[in-house]
Amino acid sequence: MTELVQLVVADGVATITLNSPHNKNALSQQLTGELLAHLETAGTDDAVRVIVVRSALEVFCSGADLSEATTVGMSVGARRMVDVQRAIVANPKPVVARIAGPVRAGGIGIVAAADVSVAGESASFALTEVRLGLAAATISLTVLPRLTDRAAAYTFLTGNAFDALEAARLGLVTLTVPDAELGTAVGTVLESLLKGVPQGLRETKKLLNRTLLADIDARGNDLAELSAGLFGSPAAQEAMLSFLNRKQKG
């Protein structure tokens, strides 16, 4: 089985790279399983002080794996999305998301869970769940705390795409930079984080994420069940199959 997520450690930085070209980094059970494993490995490795999550592709993440959702269901996948967000939020190391290209639906949960998210200006975002008869249930755990109530209502209910500058204005990402400067900007963030003493970074992150982590633990199971139920509903199954058929014809 080809590995869909790679982990490389160098100079105190663990780089976790999403590399699933066949489905544009969709959140399949394999991809989320490997992502969880690498987050745990990096979090317990004394040689690692900072973690970067990025994509090897021109797409950061296309959201849920709809092919999987219409065949094996999403009971595992929904739970995994809660676990992925928790693994980022609770990780003792700061997690930086390096965002290039489109980010859709569930992928936005990774962006929101990260401690710092830096996007290239051509990145785009959309919470498209409503257009498939779904709700952004599991990722609401991390996305809603980043947004104002008005921004959340607009982005969640319309499913409209918005660009990286708007994502920064709304609070979803920390910083948006020209595409050519993305690597430099992420490097500057990492340089600053690496100046922190591990204990200071760990305890500060606990303070910052205490409320968020408690909410994930309190509501994660219920939202995973809600998400799985929506994915399995006739309305969503019909909408997802129609979407997949349009993609195949296109």
C-alpha positions in Angstrom: 0.0 0.0 0.0 1.5 3.4 -1.0 2.0 5.8 1.8 -0.2 8.8 1.5 1.4 10.9 4.3 5.1 11.4 4.7 7.0 12.5 7.8 10.5 14.0 7.6 12.4 15.4 10.6 15.2 17.9 10.2 16.6 20.7 12.4 13.9 20.4 15.0 11.1 20.6 12.5 8.8 17.6 11.7 7.3 18.1 8.2 4.1 16.1 7.6 3.2 16.1 4.0 -0.2 15.0 2.5 0.5 13.3 -0.7 -2.6 11.5 -2.1 -2.9 12.6 -5.7 -5.6 10.1 -6.8 -8.2 11.9 -4.7 -6.6 15.4 -4.1 -5.7 14.7 -0.5 -9.2 13.7 0.4 -9.6 12.6 4.0 -9.7 8.8 3.4 -9.4 6.4 6.3 -5.9 5.6 5.1 -4.8 9.3 4.9 -6.3 10.2 8.3 -4.8 7.1 9.9 -1.3 7.9 8.7 -1.7 11.6 9.6 -2.7 10.6 13.1 0.3 8.2 13.4 2.7 10.9 12.2 1.3 13.5 14.6 1.8 11.2 17.5 5.3 10.2 16.4 6.3 13.9 16.0 4.7 14.9 19.3 6.7 12.3 21.3 10.0 12.8 19.5 12.4 14.9 21.6 14.2 15.9 18.4 11.1 17.6 17.2 10.2 21.1 18.5 7.7 22.3 15.8 5.4 20.4 13.4 4.5 21.6 9.9 1.5 20.1 8.0 1.6 20.8 4.2 0.6 19.3 0.9 2.8 17.9 -1.8 0.1 18.7 -4.4 -1.5 21.9 -5.8 -4.5 21.1 -3.6 -4.1 21.2 0.2 -7.2 19.0 0.9 -10.4 18.3 -1.1 -12.4 17.4 2.0 -14.0 14.1 2.8 -13.4 11.1 0.5 -16.8 10.9 -1.2 -16.1 7.6 -2.9 -15.4 6.1 0.5 -18.4 7.8 2.0 -20.8 6.3 -0.6 -19.4 2.8 -0.2 -18.1 2.0 3.3 -19.8 4.9 5.1 -18.4 7.5 7.4 -18.7 6.1 10.9 -14.9 5.7 11.0 -14.1 8.8 8.9 -16.2 11.1 11.1 -14.5 9.9 14.2 -11.2 10.2 12.6 -11.8 13.9 11.8 -12.5 14.5 15.5 -9.3 12.6 16.3 -7.2 14.5 13.8 -8.3 17.9 15.1 -7.7 16.7 18.7 -4.2 15.4 17.8 -3.3 18.8 16.5 -4.8 20.8 19.3 -3.5 18.6 22.1 -0.1 18.0 20.5 2.7 19.3 22.9 4.5 20.9 19.9 3.2 23.9 18.0 1.6 22.9 14.7 1.9 25.2 11.6 -0.3 24.6 8.6 1.4 25.6 5.3 -1.5 26.2 2.9 -1.2 26.2 -0.9 -4.1 25.6 -3.2 -7.8 24.8 -2.6 -9.0 23.7 0.9 -12.5 22.3 1.0 -14.8 21.1 3.8 -13.0 18.8 6.2 -9.6 20.1 5.2 -10.6 23.4 6.8 -10.7 21.6 10.1 -6.9 20.9 9.8 -6.3 24.6 9.0 -8.4 25.8 12.0 -6.9 23.3 14.4 -3.3 24.4 13.7 -1.8 26.9 16.1 -0.5 29.0 13.2 -1.8 28.8 9.6 0.0 30.5 6.7 -1.6 30.6 3.3 -0.4 31.6 -0.2 -2.7 34.2 -1.7 -4.0 31.8 -4.4 -5.3 29.4 -1.8 -9.1 29.2 -1.6 -11.5 27.9 0.9 -15.1 26.6 1.0 -17.3 24.8 3.5 -19.3 23.0 0.8 -21.1 20.5 3.1 -24.6 22.1 2.8 -24.5 21.5 -1.0 -24.3 17.8 -0.4 -27.0 17.6 2.2 -24.4 17.6 5.0 -23.3 19.9 7.8 -19.8 20.9 8.8 -20.3 19.0 12.1 -17.0 17.6 13.3 -14.9 20.5 12.0 -17.2 23.0 13.7 -15.2 22.1 16.8 -12.2 24.1 15.6 -13.6 26.3 12.8 -16.4 28.0 14.8 -14.0 29.4 17.5 -11.9 31.0 14.7 -14.8 32.9 13.1 -17.3 35.6 14.2 -20.9 34.5 14.3 -21.7 36.4 11.1 -18.7 34.9 9.3 -19.7 31.4 10.4 -23.3 31.8 9.3 -22.3 33.1 5.9 -19.5 30.5 5.1 -21.3 27.5 6.6 -24.8 28.2 5.0 -23.8 29.4 1.5 -20.9 27.1 0.8 -19.4 29.9 -1.2 -15.7 29.9 -1.8 -13.5 32.7 -0.4 -9.9 33.6 -1.0 -6.9 33.5 1.3 -7.0 37.2 2.1 -10.6 36.9 3.2 -9.7 33.8 5.2 -7.1 35.9 7.1 -9.7 38.7 7.6 -12.2 36.2 9.0 -9.6 34.7 11.4 -9.4 31.3 9.8 -5.8 31.7 8.8 -3.1 33.6 10.7 -1.4 35.2 7.7 -1.8 35.3 3.9 1.3 36.1 1.7 2.1 36.2 -2.0 2.5 32.6 -3.3 6.2 33.2 -4.1 6.8 34.2 -0.4 5.0 31.3 1.2 8.1 29.3 1.9 9.9 32.3 3.4 6.9 33.3 5.5 6.6 29.8 7.0 10.4 29.7 7.5 10.1 33.0 9.5 7.4 31.6 11.7 9.4 28.4 12.3 12.5 30.4 13.2 10.5 32.3 15.8 8.9 29.2 17.2 12.3 27.4 17.5 13.5 30.2 19.8 11.0 29.0 22.4 12.0 26.6 25.1 10.0 23.4 24.7 8.5 23.6 28.1 7.4 27.2 27.5 5.9 26.3 24.1 4.1 23.2 25.6 2.6 25.0 28.6 1.7 28.1 26.6 -0.1 25.9 24.0 -2.0 24.2 26.9 -3.2 27.6 28.1 -4.3 28.7 24.6 -6.1 25.5 23.8 -7.6 24.5 27.2 -11.2 25.6 26.3 -11.0 24.2 22.8 -9.6 20.9 23.9 -12.3 20.5 26.6 -15.0 21.2 24.0 -13.6 18.6 21.6 -13.6 16.0 24.4 -17.1 17.0 25.5 -18.8 17.1 22.1 -16.6 15.2 19.7 -18.5 11.9 19.9 -21.9 13.5 19.4 -20.7 15.5 16.4 -19.0 12.4 14.9 -22.3 10.5 15.2 -24.2 13.4 13.7 -21.8 13.6 10.8 -21.8 9.9 10.1 -25.6 9.9 10.2 -25.8 12.8 7.7 -23.4 11.1 5.3 -25.5 7.9 5.4 -28.8 9.7 4.8 -30.6 9.2 1.5 -30.4 12.9 0.7 -26.7 13.1 1.1 -26.0 9.8 -0.6 -28.0 11.0 -3.7 -26.2 14.4 -3.7 -22.7 12.8 -3.3 -23.3 10.2 -6.1 -24.6 13.0 -8.4 -21.4 15.0 -7.6 -19.2 12.0 -8.3 -21.0 11.3 -11.6 -20.5 14.9 -12.7 -16.8 14.7 -11.9 -16.4 11.5 -13.9 -18.2 13.0 -16.9 -16.2 16.2 -16.6 
